[in-house]
Amino acid sequence: MRVALITDVHFGPRAWHAGKLRKLSDLAPPLLREFVRRMNEVDQPELVLNLGDVLEDENVASDRTAYEMFLDVMSGLRAPVLHVAGNHESVNLDDDTLRSLWRHEGPLYYSRDIGGVHFTVLRSLHWRAHEVRLPTEQLGWLAQDLGEARLPCVVLIHHPLAPMDLEGNHWFAKTPEICFVAERAEARGIIERSGKVIAVLNGHVHWNHLAVVAGIPYVTFQSLTENVDDDAPGRPARTYAVVDIEAHRLAIRVEGEQPARYEFPR
């Protein structure tokens, strides 16, 4: 099965951090249109994943408009899309609004069986400048969901669950508490005990990173619109990834200004 993904698209105004231009968010619409074109004409995935942070939050009206613009562009895909909730769309848009936008019923954590793979979507909760949590109820659901799965599983979440060294990260080097899920060790324990998870995929950190924990790859993906130069005028990362899930291997190809390749035997 072939899956494609994007993350941290950030529809909205450009964003600065520590006095430097960091997000080329105004370029998100044309970059996303190019992604859709390439998916339809070249890579042809069976499923597309949106790992969250669709927008650069401003206010309720602007954020809803930005999310609707994102969905309008994504509607041009020939493949179905699974959405993950990020922290930026959760600032001004409540869960009912996201459910309506996704045309989704039930909690924003859910699972789907597609193409012979079980996709488990988690909904991490981010309190700005404070912490990131996975509530006890959701951890219990994760254990039940993976326990009942009859297919190889891929876990999707916006925030990372695996350890990583944040030195040099523009966003989180000084604030790891708003990078990592507080309950990440508990979540990894559930994932490991299931014996079914072949990969955990996330965004949020605005760089590419791989950690293998207990034989399970935890892969973090760069933003579509992060500035890979030091400051203005800037150069967007243009990141997207293609994941091929085969009988004997998992292959991940990260495209854009910071390409990467990962391959794991199954």
Sine and cosine of phi, psi and omega as CSV:
sin_phi,cos_phi,sin_psi,cos_psi,sin_omega,cos_omega
0.00,0.00,0.65,-0.76,0.04,-1.00
-0.95,-0.33,0.79,-0.62,0.01,-1.00
-0.83,-0.56,0.65,-0.76,0.12,-0.99
-0.90,-0.44,0.39,-0.92,-0.01,-1.00
-0.50,-0.86,0.44,-0.90,0.18,-0.98
-0.69,-0.72,0.29,-0.96,0.04,-1.00
-0.42,-0.91,0.39,-0.92,0.09,-1.00
0.78,0.63,0.83,0.56,0.00,-1.00
-0.96,0.29,-0.64,0.77,0.12,-0.99
0.86,0.50,0.82,0.57,0.17,-0.99
-0.85,0.53,0.77,-0.64,0.01,-1.00
0.59,-0.80,-0.32,-0.95,-0.05,-1.00
-0.97,0.23,0.40,-0.92,0.11,-0.99
-0.83,0.55,0.48,-0.88,-0.04,-1.00
-0.77,-0.63,0.69,-0.73,0.06,-1.00
-0.95,-0.30,0.47,-0.88,0.06,-1.00
-0.59,-0.80,0.76,-0.65,-0.04,-1.00
0.79,0.61,0.60,0.80,0.09,-1.00
0.99,0.15,0.08,1.00,-0.02,-1.00
-0.83,-0.55,0.52,-0.85,0.02,-1.00
-0.93,0.36,0.86,-0.51,-0.08,-1.00
-0.87,-0.49,-0.57,0.82,-0.02,-1.00
-0.87,-0.49,0.85,-0.53,0.08,-1.00
-1.00,-0.02,0.85,0.53,-0.15,-0.99
-0.91,0.42,-0.46,0.89,0.01,-1.00
-0.92,0.40,-0.30,0.95,0.03,-1.00
-1.00,0.00,-0.01,1.00,-0.06,-1.00
-0.85,0.53,-0.71,0.71,-0.03,-1.00
-0.86,0.52,-0.78,0.62,0.01,-1.00
-0.92,0.40,-0.56,0.83,0.04,-1.00
-0.91,0.41,-0.63,0.78,0.02,-1.00
-0.94,0.35,-0.62,0.78,0.05,-1.00
-0.88,0.47,-0.62,0.79,0.05,-1.00
-0.92,0.40,-0.62,0.78,0.08,-1.00
-0.86,0.51,-0.74,0.68,-0.01,-1.00
-0.88,0.48,-0.70,0.72,0.02,-1.00
-0.86,0.52,-0.73,0.68,-0.04,-1.00
-0.91,0.43,-0.63,0.78,0.01,-1.00
-0.88,0.48,-0.69,0.73,-0.05,-1.00
-0.95,0.30,-0.59,0.81,-0.15,-0.99
-0.99,-0.15,-0.42,0.91,-0.13,-0.99
-0.87,-0.50,-0.91,0.42,-0.17,-0.99
-0.99,0.17,-0.53,0.85,0.11,-0.99
0.76,0.65,0.87,0.50,0.04,-1.00
-0.95,0.31,0.35,-0.94,0.10,-0.99
-1.00,0.06,-0.27,0.96,-0.04,-1.00
-0.44,-0.90,0.57,-0.82,0.09,-1.00
-0.86,-0.52,0.67,-0.74,0.00,-1.00
-0.93,-0.38,0.73,-0.68,0.17,-0.99
-0.95,-0.31,0.93,-0.36,-0.12,-0.99
-1.00,0.02,0.21,0.98,0.19,-0.98
0.96,-0.28,0.10,-0.99,-0.14,-0.99
0.85,0.53,0.85,0.53,0.04,-1.00
-0.91,0.41,-0.52,0.85,-0.15,-0.99
-0.76,-0.66,0.24,-0.97,0.14,-0.99
-0.98,-0.22,0.97,-0.25,-0.25,-0.97
-0.89,0.47,0.65,-0.76,0.06,-1.00
-0.77,-0.64,-0.90,0.43,0.02,-1.00
-0.36,-0.93,0.11,-0.99,-0.12,-0.99
-0.85,0.53,-0.77,0.64,-0.09,-1.00
-0.91,0.42,-0.74,0.68,-0.02,-1.00
-0.90,0.43,-0.63,0.78,-0.03,-1.00
-0.93,0.38,-0.64,0.77,0.03,-1.00
-0.91,0.41,-0.67,0.74,0.03,-1.00
-0.87,0.48,-0.68,0.73,0.00,-1.00
-0.89,0.45,-0.67,0.74,0.00,-1.00
-0.91,0.41,-0.64,0.77,0.03,-1.00
-0.90,0.43,-0.61,0.79,0.06,-1.00
-0.89,0.45,-0.69,0.73,0.05,-1.00
-0.85,0.53,-0.76,0.65,-0.03,-1.00
-0.90,0.43,-0.57,0.82,0.02,-1.00
-0.89,0.45,-0.69,0.72,0.04,-1.00
-0.91,0.42,-0.70,0.71,-0.03,-1.00
-0.91,0.42,-0.39,0.92,0.01,-1.00
-0.91,0.43,-0.26,0.97,0.07,-1.00
-0.97,0.23,-0.15,0.99,0.04,-1.00
-0.93,0.38,0.56,-0.83,0.08,-1.00
-1.00,0.06,-0.22,0.98,0.00,-1.00
-0.98,-0.20,0.45,-0.89,0.10,-0.99
-0.93,0.36,0.31,-0.95,-0.06,-1.00
-0.82,-0.57,0.69,-0.72,0.21,-0.98
-0.96,-0.29,0.72,-0.69,-0.05,-1.00
-0.96,-0.29,0.62,-0.79,0.14,-0.99
-0.91,-0.42,0.67,-0.75,0.03,-1.00
-0.99,0.17,0.77,-0.64,0.09,-1.00
-0.98,-0.20,0.01,-1.00,-0.04,-1.00
-0.98,0.21,-0.54,0.84,-0.07,-1.00
-0.94,0.34,-0.62,0.78,0.05,-1.00
-0.96,0.28,-0.21,0.98,-0.02,-1.00
-1.00,-0.03,-0.04,1.00,0.02,-1.00
-0.95,0.32,-0.76,0.64,-0.08,-1.00
-0.91,-0.41,-0.21,0.98,0.00,-1.00
-0.95,-0.31,0.82,-0.57,0.00,-1.00
-0.99,0.13,0.10,-0.99,-0.08,-1.00
-0.90,0.44,-0.57,0.82,0.03,-1.00
-0.89,0.45,-0.63,0.78,0.03,-1.00
-0.91,0.41,-0.69,0.72,0.03,-1.00
-0.90,0.44,-0.64,0.77,0.06,-1.00
-0.85,0.52,-0.69,0.72,0.00,-1.00
-0.90,0.44,-0.70,0.72,-0.01,-1.00
-0.90,0.44,-0.65,0.76,0.00,-1.00
-0.98,0.20,-0.24,0.97,-0.17,-0.99
0.85,0.53,0.78,0.63,-0.14,-0.99
-0.84,-0.55,0.63,-0.78,0.08,-1.00
-0.94,-0.33,0.60,-0.80,0.06,-1.00
1.00,-0.07,-0.15,-0.99,-0.02,-1.00
-0.88,0.47,0.33,-0.94,0.05,-1.00
-0.99,0.13,0.07,1.00,0.29,-0.96
-0.96,-0.28,0.73,-0.69,-0.16,-0.99
-0.26,-0.97,0.08,-1.00,0.05,-1.00
-0.62,-0.79,0.41,-0.91,0.02,-1.00
-0.60,-0.80,0.60,-0.80,0.16,-0.99
-0.99,-0.16,0.90,-0.44,-0.05,-1.00
-0.66,-0.76,0.80,-0.60,0.11,-0.99
0.87,0.49,0.53,0.85,0.02,-1.00
0.99,0.16,0.25,0.97,0.02,-1.00
-0.76,-0.65,0.60,-0.80,0.06,-1.00
-0.99,-0.15,0.90,-0.44,0.00,-1.00
-0.98,-0.20,0.86,-0.51,0.01,-1.00
-0.95,-0.32,0.88,-0.48,-0.06,-1.00
-0.97,-0.24,0.85,-0.53,0.05,-1.00
-0.98,-0.19,0.43,-0.91,-0.01,-1.00
-0.85,-0.53,1.00,-0.01,0.04,-1.00
-0.96,0.29,0.58,-0.82,-0.06,-1.00
-0.94,-0.33,0.85,-0.52,-0.14,-0.99
-0.92,-0.40,0.87,-0.49,0.14,-0.99
-0.98,-0.18,0.92,-0.39,-0.14,-0.99
-0.80,0.60,0.73,-0.68,0.01,-1.00
0.88,0.48,0.39,0.92,-0.05,-1.00
-0.70,-0.71,-0.94,0.33,-0.09,-1.00
-0.24,-0.97,0.21,-0.98,0.08,-1.00
-0.81,-0.59,0.76,-0.65,-0.11,-0.99
-0.75,-0.66,0.45,-0.89,0.28,-0.96
-0.89,-0.47,0.95,-0.31,-0.08,-1.00
-0.87,0.50,0.40,-0.91,-0.01,-1.00
-0.81,0.58,-0.65,0.76,0.00,-1.00
-0.86,0.50,-0.66,0.75,-0.02,-1.00
-0.96,0.30,-0.58,0.82,0.09,-1.00
-0.89,0.46,-0.65,0.76,0.07,-1.00
-0.89,0.45,-0.67,0.75,0.05,-1.00
-0.89,0.46,-0.66,0.75,0.01,-1.00
-0.86,0.51,-0.71,0.70,0.01,-1.00
-0.88,0.48,-0.67,0.74,0.00,-1.00
-0.92,0.38,-0.70,0.72,-0.04,-1.00
-0.88,0.47,-0.74,0.67,0.00,-1.00
-0.93,0.36,-0.57,0.82,0.02,-1.00
-0.90,0.44,-0.56,0.83,-0.04,-1.00
-1.00,0.01,-0.21,0.98,-0.05,-1.00
-0.90,0.43,0.62,-0.79,0.01,-1.00
-0.90,-0.43,0.17,0.99,-0.03,-1.00
-0.77,-0.63,0.30,-0.95,0.15,-0.99
-0.85,0.53,0.61,-0.79,-0.18,-0.98
-0.92,-0.40,0.62,-0.78,0.18,-0.98
-0.85,-0.52,0.80,-0.60,-0.01,-1.00
-0.99,-0.16,0.73,-0.68,-0.02,-1.00
-0.88,-0.48,0.71,-0.70,0.00,-1.00
-0.41,-0.91,0.43,-0.90,0.02,-1.00
-0.98,0.21,-0.74,0.68,-0.05,-1.00
-1.00,0.00,0.48,-0.88,-0.05,-1.00
-0.96,0.28,0.54,-0.84,0.07,-1.00
-0.96,-0.28,-0.25,0.97,-0.08,-1.00
-0.98,-0.20,0.38,-0.93,0.06,-1.00
-0.94,0.35,0.52,-0.86,0.15,-0.99
-0.38,-0.93,0.48,-0.88,0.06,-1.00
-0.99,0.11,0.88,-0.48,-0.07,-1.00
-1.00,-0.04,0.11,0.99,0.01,-1.00
-0.86,0.51,0.78,-0.63,-0.02,-1.00
1.00,0.00,-0.11,0.99,0.03,-1.00
-0.98,0.20,0.80,-0.60,-0.07,-1.00
-0.88,0.47,-0.55,0.83,-0.17,-0.98
-1.00,-0.07,-0.60,0.80,-0.25,-0.97
-0.81,-0.59,0.06,1.00,-0.01,-1.00
-0.84,0.54,-0.58,0.81,-0.03,-1.00
-0.98,-0.19,-0.06,1.00,-0.06,-1.00
-0.69,-0.73,0.87,0.50,-0.03,-1.00
-0.88,0.47,-0.39,0.92,-0.02,-1.00
-0.91,0.42,-0.37,0.93,0.07,-1.00
-0.96,-0.28,0.25,0.97,0.14,-0.99
-0.98,-0.20,-0.81,0.59,-0.13,-0.99
-1.00,-0.04,0.52,-0.86,0.16,-0.99
-0.94,0.34,0.78,-0.63,-0.03,-1.00
-0.86,0.52,-0.62,0.78,-0.04,-1.00
-1.00,-0.04,0.48,0.88,-0.09,-1.00
-0.90,0.44,-0.59,0.81,0.01,-1.00
-0.91,0.41,-0.66,0.75,0.04,-1.00
-0.89,0.45,-0.69,0.73,0.01,-1.00
-0.90,0.44,-0.68,0.73,0.02,-1.00
-0.90,0.45,-0.61,0.79,0.04,-1.00
-0.87,0.50,-0.69,0.73,0.04,-1.00
-0.89,0.45,-0.70,0.72,0.00,-1.00
-0.88,0.47,-0.70,0.72,-0.02,-1.00
-0.92,0.40,-0.69,0.72,-0.04,-1.00
-0.92,0.40,-0.42,0.91,0.00,-1.00
-0.92,0.40,-0.54,0.84,-0.03,-1.00
0.93,0.37,0.26,0.97,-0.10,-0.99
-0.86,-0.50,-0.21,0.98,-0.14,-0.99
-1.00,0.08,0.82,-0.57,-0.01,-1.00
-0.99,-0.16,-0.25,0.97,0.04,-1.00
-0.18,-0.98,0.48,-0.88,0.14,-0.99
-0.84,-0.55,0.81,-0.59,-0.12,-0.99
-0.86,-0.51,0.70,-0.72,-0.01,-1.00
-0.49,-0.87,0.19,-0.98,0.09,-1.00
-0.88,-0.47,-0.74,-0.68,0.17,-0.99
0.98,0.20,-0.65,0.76,-0.21,-0.98
-1.00,0.10,-0.22,0.97,0.02,-1.00
0.88,0.47,0.65,0.76,0.26,-0.97
-0.31,-0.95,0.22,-0.97,0.08,-1.00
-1.00,0.03,0.66,-0.75,-0.01,-1.00
-0.40,-0.92,0.59,-0.80,0.08,-1.00
-0.80,-0.60,0.76,-0.64,0.18,-0.98
-0.77,-0.64,0.69,-0.72,0.09,-1.00
-0.92,-0.38,0.90,-0.45,-0.05,-1.00
-0.85,-0.52,0.84,-0.54,-0.03,-1.00
0.80,0.60,0.60,0.80,0.05,-1.00
0.99,0.16,0.03,1.00,-0.05,-1.00
-0.96,-0.29,0.82,-0.57,0.05,-1.00
-0.97,0.24,0.77,-0.64,0.12,-0.99
-0.93,-0.37,0.92,-0.39,-0.15,-0.99
-0.91,-0.42,0.82,-0.57,0.05,-1.00
-0.97,-0.25,0.68,-0.74,-0.08,-1.00
-0.90,-0.44,0.60,-0.80,0.04,-1.00
-0.91,0.41,0.43,-0.90,0.07,-1.00
-0.93,0.37,0.48,-0.88,0.11,-0.99
-0.91,0.42,-0.55,0.83,-0.20,-0.98
-0.89,-0.45,0.09,1.00,0.04,-1.00
-0.87,0.49,0.66,-0.75,0.07,-1.00
-0.97,0.23,0.90,-0.45,-0.02,-1.00
-1.00,0.03,-0.08,1.00,0.15,-0.99
-1.00,-0.02,0.15,-0.99,-0.09,-1.00
-0.95,0.30,-0.45,0.89,-0.06,-1.00
-0.21,-0.98,-0.22,-0.98,0.01,-1.00
-0.88,0.48,0.50,-0.87,0.14,0.99
-0.98,0.19,-0.32,0.95,0.16,-0.99
1.00,-0.04,0.32,-0.95,-0.03,-1.00
-0.56,-0.83,0.90,-0.43,-0.06,-1.00
-0.94,0.34,0.55,-0.84,-0.02,-1.00
-0.90,0.43,-0.52,0.85,0.01,-1.00
0.85,0.53,0.52,0.85,-0.14,-0.99
-0.98,0.20,0.72,-0.70,0.29,-0.96
-0.54,-0.84,0.23,-0.97,-0.03,-1.00
-0.68,-0.73,0.46,-0.89,0.09,-1.00
-0.85,-0.52,0.80,-0.60,-0.04,-1.00
-0.89,-0.45,0.87,-0.50,0.07,-1.00
-0.97,-0.24,0.88,-0.47,-0.01,-1.00
-0.97,-0.25,0.95,-0.30,-0.07,-1.00
-0.89,-0.45,0.13,-0.99,-0.10,-1.00
-0.87,0.50,-0.60,0.80,-0.12,-0.99
-0.89,-0.46,0.02,1.00,0.01,-1.00
-0.38,-0.92,0.34,-0.94,0.14,-0.99
-0.86,-0.51,0.86,-0.50,-0.04,-1.00
-0.87,-0.49,0.76,-0.65,-0.02,-1.00
-0.84,-0.54,0.81,-0.58,0.02,-1.00
-0.89,-0.45,0.91,-0.42,0.02,-1.00
-0.99,-0.16,0.84,-0.54,-0.04,-1.00
-0.95,-0.31,0.28,-0.96,0.02,-1.00
0.84,-0.55,-0.37,-0.93,-0.04,-1.00
-0.96,0.27,-0.29,0.96,0.01,-1.00
-0.78,-0.63,0.94,0.35,-0.10,-0.99
-0.93,0.36,0.42,-0.91,0.05,-1.00
-0.47,-0.88,0.38,-0.93,0.06,-1.00
-0.71,-0.71,0.73,-0.68,0.07,-1.00
-0.74,-0.67,0.61,-0.79,0.06,-1.00
-0.60,-0.80,0.71,-0.70,-0.06,-1.00
-0.74,-0.68,0.75,-0.66,0.13,-0.99
-0.94,0.33,0.49,-0.87,0.06,-1.00
-0.95,-0.30,0.00,0.00,0.00,0.00
